[in-house]
Amino acid sequence: VIPISRQLGIPAVFLGTGEGYHDLRPFNRAEYLKELLDIQ
């Protein structure tokens, strides 16, 4: 997971690796992908 996050240039917490973003609110896959891919 860490190499993937480095390749994408995002913090590992955004990939749901425990504490962090995943714990702030229920995981919304569509919203996550939208933000990850910067879809307008």
C-alpha distance matrix in Angstrom:
0.0 3.8 5.6 5.1 6.3 8.7 9.9 10.7 12.1 11.0 10.3 7.1 9.8 10.3 7.5 9.4 8.0 11.7 14.2 14.7 15.0 14.5 17.4 19.7 20.8 20.3 17.3 18.9 16.9 19.6 19.7 16.0 16.2 19.4 18.2 15.0 17.4 20.3 22.6 26.1
3.8 0.0 3.8 5.4 5.1 6.2 8.6 9.9 10.2 9.6 8.4 5.9 9.4 10.6 8.9 11.1 9.2 12.5 14.3 14.4 15.2 15.6 18.2 20.2 21.8 22.0 19.3 20.9 19.3 21.7 21.2 17.4 17.8 20.6 18.8 15.6 18.1 20.6 23.4 26.8
5.6 3.8 0.0 3.8 5.5 5.0 6.1 8.6 9.6 10.3 10.5 8.9 12.6 13.0 11.2 14.0 12.6 16.2 18.0 17.9 18.2 18.7 21.6 23.3 24.7 24.7 21.7 22.8 20.7 22.7 22.5 18.7 18.3 21.1 19.4 16.0 17.7 20.5 23.2 26.7
5.1 5.4 3.8 0.0 3.8 5.4 5.1 6.2 8.4 8.8 9.8 8.3 11.6 11.0 8.9 12.2 11.9 15.6 17.5 17.0 16.6 16.9 20.1 21.7 22.6 22.3 19.0 19.7 17.3 19.1 19.1 15.4 14.7 17.5 16.3 12.6 14.2 17.3 19.8 23.3
6.3 5.1 5.5 3.8 0.0 3.8 5.4 5.1 5.8 5.2 6.0 5.3 8.8 8.2 7.3 10.7 10.5 14.0 15.1 14.1 13.7 14.7 17.8 19.0 20.3 20.5 17.5 18.4 16.5 18.3 17.6 13.9 13.8 16.2 14.2 11.0 13.2 15.7 18.6 21.9
8.7 6.2 5.0 5.4 3.8 0.0 3.8 5.4 4.9 6.3 7.4 7.8 11.5 11.3 11.0 14.3 13.6 16.9 17.7 16.6 16.6 18.0 20.9 21.9 23.5 24.0 21.1 21.9 20.1 21.6 20.7 17.1 16.8 18.8 16.6 13.3 15.1 17.2 20.4 23.6
9.9 8.6 6.1 5.1 5.4 3.8 0.0 3.8 5.4 8.0 10.3 10.6 14.0 13.1 12.3 15.9 15.8 19.3 20.5 19.3 18.7 19.8 23.1 23.9 25.1 25.2 22.0 22.2 19.8 20.9 20.4 17.0 15.9 17.8 16.2 12.6 13.5 16.0 18.9 22.2
10.7 9.9 8.6 6.2 5.1 5.4 3.8 0.0 3.8 5.6 8.8 9.8 12.6 10.7 10.5 14.3 15.0 18.3 19.2 17.5 16.3 17.6 21.0 21.4 22.3 22.4 19.2 19.1 16.9 17.6 16.9 13.6 12.5 14.2 12.4 8.9 9.9 12.3 15.3 18.6
12.1 10.2 9.6 8.4 5.8 4.9 5.4 3.8 0.0 3.8 6.9 9.1 11.8 10.6 11.4 14.9 15.3 18.3 18.5 16.4 15.6 17.6 20.6 20.7 22.1 22.9 20.1 20.3 18.7 19.5 18.1 14.8 14.5 15.6 13.0 10.2 11.8 13.2 16.6 19.5
11.0 9.6 10.3 8.8 5.2 6.3 8.0 5.6 3.8 0.0 3.8 6.4 8.4 7.0 8.5 11.7 12.4 15.0 15.0 12.7 11.8 13.9 16.8 16.9 18.5 19.4 16.8 17.3 16.2 17.3 15.6 12.2 12.7 14.1 11.2 8.7 11.4 12.6 16.1 18.9
10.3 8.4 10.5 9.8 6.0 7.4 10.3 8.8 6.9 3.8 0.0 3.8 5.4 5.8 7.7 10.0 9.9 12.1 11.7 9.7 9.8 12.0 14.4 14.9 17.0 18.3 16.1 17.5 16.9 18.6 16.8 13.3 14.7 16.3 13.3 11.3 14.5 15.7 19.0 21.7
7.1 5.9 8.9 8.3 5.3 7.8 10.6 9.8 9.1 6.4 3.8 0.0 3.8 5.3 5.5 7.4 6.5 9.3 10.0 9.1 9.6 10.7 13.3 14.7 16.6 17.3 15.0 16.8 16.0 18.4 17.1 13.5 14.8 17.2 14.8 12.5 15.7 17.5 20.5 23.5
9.8 9.4 12.6 11.6 8.8 11.5 14.0 12.6 11.8 8.4 5.4 3.8 0.0 3.8 5.3 5.5 5.3 6.9 6.7 5.4 6.0 7.3 9.6 11.0 13.1 14.1 12.3 14.6 14.6 17.2 15.6 12.2 14.5 16.6 14.2 12.7 16.4 17.8 20.5 23.2
10.3 10.6 13.0 11.0 8.2 11.3 13.1 10.7 10.6 7.0 5.8 5.3 3.8 0.0 3.8 5.4 7.4 9.3 9.5 7.4 5.8 7.0 10.3 10.9 12.1 12.8 10.4 11.8 11.5 13.7 12.1 8.6 10.7 12.9 10.5 9.0 12.8 14.2 16.7 19.5
7.5 8.9 11.2 8.9 7.3 11.0 12.3 10.5 11.4 8.5 7.7 5.5 5.3 3.8 0.0 3.8 5.7 8.7 10.3 9.6 8.5 8.0 11.5 13.1 13.8 13.5 10.5 12.0 10.8 13.6 12.9 9.3 10.6 13.6 12.1 9.9 13.2 15.5 17.7 20.8
9.4 11.1 14.0 12.2 10.7 14.3 15.9 14.3 14.9 11.7 10.0 7.4 5.5 5.4 3.8 0.0 3.8 5.6 7.6 7.8 7.1 5.3 8.4 10.8 11.5 11.1 8.7 11.3 10.9 14.2 13.6 10.4 12.6 15.5 14.2 12.8 16.2 18.2 20.1 23.0
8.0 9.2 12.6 11.9 10.5 13.6 15.8 15.0 15.3 12.4 9.9 6.5 5.3 7.4 5.7 3.8 0.0 3.8 6.6 8.0 9.0 7.8 9.9 12.7 14.2 14.1 12.2 15.0 14.6 18.0 17.3 14.0 16.0 18.9 17.3 15.5 18.9 21.0 23.2 26.2
11.7 12.5 16.2 15.6 14.0 16.9 19.3 18.3 18.3 15.0 12.1 9.3 6.9 9.3 8.7 5.6 3.8 0.0 3.8 6.6 8.5 6.8 7.4 10.8 12.5 12.9 12.0 15.4 15.8 19.3 18.4 15.5 18.1 20.8 19.1 17.9 21.5 23.2 25.3 28.0
14.2 14.3 18.0 17.5 15.1 17.7 20.5 19.2 18.5 15.0 11.7 10.0 6.7 9.5 10.3 7.6 6.6 3.8 0.0 3.7 6.8 6.5 5.8 8.6 11.3 12.7 12.5 15.9 17.0 20.2 18.6 16.0 19.0 21.1 18.9 18.3 22.1 23.2 25.5 27.8
14.7 14.4 17.9 17.0 14.1 16.6 19.3 17.5 16.4 12.7 9.7 9.1 5.4 7.4 9.6 7.8 8.0 6.6 3.7 0.0 3.8 5.6 5.6 6.7 9.8 11.9 11.6 14.5 15.8 18.4 16.3 13.8 17.0 18.6 16.1 15.8 19.6 20.3 22.8 24.9
15.0 15.2 18.2 16.6 13.7 16.6 18.7 16.3 15.6 11.8 9.8 9.6 6.0 5.8 8.5 7.1 9.0 8.5 6.8 3.8 0.0 3.8 5.4 5.3 7.4 9.4 8.7 11.1 12.6 14.9 12.6 10.3 13.7 15.1 12.7 12.9 16.7 17.2 19.4 21.4
14.5 15.6 18.7 16.9 14.7 18.0 19.8 17.6 17.6 13.9 12.0 10.7 7.3 7.0 8.0 5.3 7.8 6.8 6.5 5.6 3.8 0.0 3.8 5.6 6.4 7.0 6.1 9.4 10.9 13.9 12.4 10.2 13.5 15.5 13.9 13.9 17.5 18.6 20.3 22.5
17.4 18.2 21.6 20.1 17.8 20.9 23.1 21.0 20.6 16.8 14.4 13.3 9.6 10.3 11.5 8.4 9.9 7.4 5.8 5.6 5.4 3.8 0.0 3.8 5.6 7.3 8.3 11.8 14.0 16.8 15.1 13.5 17.0 18.7 17.0 17.4 21.0 21.7 23.4 25.3
19.7 20.2 23.3 21.7 19.0 21.9 23.9 21.4 20.7 16.9 14.9 14.7 11.0 10.9 13.1 10.8 12.7 10.8 8.6 6.7 5.3 5.6 3.8 0.0 3.8 7.2 8.7 11.5 14.2 16.4 14.0 13.0 16.7 17.6 15.7 16.8 20.4 20.4 22.1 23.5
20.8 21.8 24.7 22.6 20.3 23.5 25.1 22.3 22.1 18.5 17.0 16.6 13.1 12.1 13.8 11.5 14.2 12.5 11.3 9.8 7.4 6.4 5.6 3.8 0.0 3.8 6.3 8.7 11.9 14.0 11.9 11.7 15.4 16.2 15.0 16.5 19.8 19.8 20.9 22.1
20.3 22.0 24.7 22.3 20.5 24.0 25.2 22.4 22.9 19.4 18.3 17.3 14.1 12.8 13.5 11.1 14.1 12.9 12.7 11.9 9.4 7.0 7.3 7.2 3.8 0.0 3.8 6.3 9.6 12.0 10.9 10.9 14.3 15.5 15.2 16.4 19.4 19.9 20.4 22.0
17.3 19.3 21.7 19.0 17.5 21.1 22.0 19.2 20.1 16.8 16.1 15.0 12.3 10.4 10.5 8.7 12.2 12.0 12.5 11.6 8.7 6.1 8.3 8.7 6.3 3.8 0.0 3.8 6.2 9.1 8.5 7.7 10.9 12.7 12.6 13.3 16.2 17.2 17.8 19.8
18.9 20.9 22.8 19.7 18.4 21.9 22.2 19.1 20.3 17.3 17.5 16.8 14.6 11.8 12.0 11.3 15.0 15.4 15.9 14.5 11.1 9.4 11.8 11.5 8.7 6.3 3.8 0.0 3.8 5.7 5.4 6.0 8.6 9.9 10.7 11.9 14.1 15.0 14.9 16.7
16.9 19.3 20.7 17.3 16.5 20.1 19.8 16.9 18.7 16.2 16.9 16.0 14.6 11.5 10.8 10.9 14.6 15.8 17.0 15.8 12.6 10.9 14.0 14.2 11.9 9.6 6.2 3.8 0.0 3.8 5.5 5.0 6.1 8.4 9.9 10.2 11.9 13.6 13.3 15.8
19.6 21.7 22.7 19.1 18.3 21.6 20.9 17.6 19.5 17.3 18.6 18.4 17.2 13.7 13.6 14.2 18.0 19.3 20.2 18.4 14.9 13.9 16.8 16.4 14.0 12.0 9.1 5.7 3.8 0.0 3.8 5.4 5.2 6.1 8.7 9.8 10.5 11.6 10.5 12.6
19.7 21.2 22.5 19.1 17.6 20.7 20.4 16.9 18.1 15.6 16.8 17.1 15.6 12.1 12.9 13.6 17.3 18.4 18.6 16.3 12.6 12.4 15.1 14.0 11.9 10.9 8.5 5.4 5.5 3.8 0.0 3.8 5.5 5.0 6.2 8.4 9.9 10.1 9.7 11.4
16.0 17.4 18.7 15.4 13.9 17.1 17.0 13.6 14.8 12.2 13.3 13.5 12.2 8.6 9.3 10.4 14.0 15.5 16.0 13.8 10.3 10.2 13.5 13.0 11.7 10.9 7.7 6.0 5.0 5.4 3.8 0.0 3.8 5.4 5.3 5.9 8.5 9.6 10.4 13.0
16.2 17.8 18.3 14.7 13.8 16.8 15.9 12.5 14.5 12.7 14.7 14.8 14.5 10.7 10.6 12.6 16.0 18.1 19.0 17.0 13.7 13.5 17.0 16.7 15.4 14.3 10.9 8.6 6.1 5.2 5.5 3.8 0.0 3.8 5.4 4.9 5.8 7.9 8.2 11.4
19.4 20.6 21.1 17.5 16.2 18.8 17.8 14.2 15.6 14.1 16.3 17.2 16.6 12.9 13.6 15.5 18.9 20.8 21.1 18.6 15.1 15.5 18.7 17.6 16.2 15.5 12.7 9.9 8.4 6.1 5.0 5.4 3.8 0.0 3.8 5.5 5.4 5.6 5.1 7.8
18.2 18.8 19.4 16.3 14.2 16.6 16.2 12.4 13.0 11.2 13.3 14.8 14.2 10.5 12.1 14.2 17.3 19.1 18.9 16.1 12.7 13.9 17.0 15.7 15.0 15.2 12.6 10.7 9.9 8.7 6.2 5.3 5.4 3.8 0.0 3.8 5.5 4.8 6.7 9.0
15.0 15.6 16.0 12.6 11.0 13.3 12.6 8.9 10.2 8.7 11.3 12.5 12.7 9.0 9.9 12.8 15.5 17.9 18.3 15.8 12.9 13.9 17.4 16.8 16.5 16.4 13.3 11.9 10.2 9.8 8.4 5.9 4.9 5.5 3.8 0.0 3.8 5.6 8.0 11.2
17.4 18.1 17.7 14.2 13.2 15.1 13.5 9.9 11.8 11.4 14.5 15.7 16.4 12.8 13.2 16.2 18.9 21.5 22.1 19.6 16.7 17.5 21.0 20.4 19.8 19.4 16.2 14.1 11.9 10.5 9.9 8.5 5.8 5.4 5.5 3.8 0.0 3.8 5.5 9.1
20.3 20.6 20.5 17.3 15.7 17.2 16.0 12.3 13.2 12.6 15.7 17.5 17.8 14.2 15.5 18.2 21.0 23.2 23.2 20.3 17.2 18.6 21.7 20.4 19.8 19.9 17.2 15.0 13.6 11.6 10.1 9.6 7.9 5.6 4.8 5.6 3.8 0.0 3.8 6.4
22.6 23.4 23.2 19.8 18.6 20.4 18.9 15.3 16.6 16.1 19.0 20.5 20.5 16.7 17.7 20.1 23.2 25.3 25.5 22.8 19.4 20.3 23.4 22.1 20.9 20.4 17.8 14.9 13.3 10.5 9.7 10.4 8.2 5.1 6.7 8.0 5.5 3.8 0.0 3.8
26.1 26.8 26.7 23.3 21.9 23.6 22.2 18.6 19.5 18.9 21.7 23.5 23.2 19.5 20.8 23.0 26.2 28.0 27.8 24.9 21.4 22.5 25.3 23.5 22.1 22.0 19.8 16.7 15.8 12.6 11.4 13.0 11.4 7.8 9.0 11.2 9.1 6.4 3.8 0.0
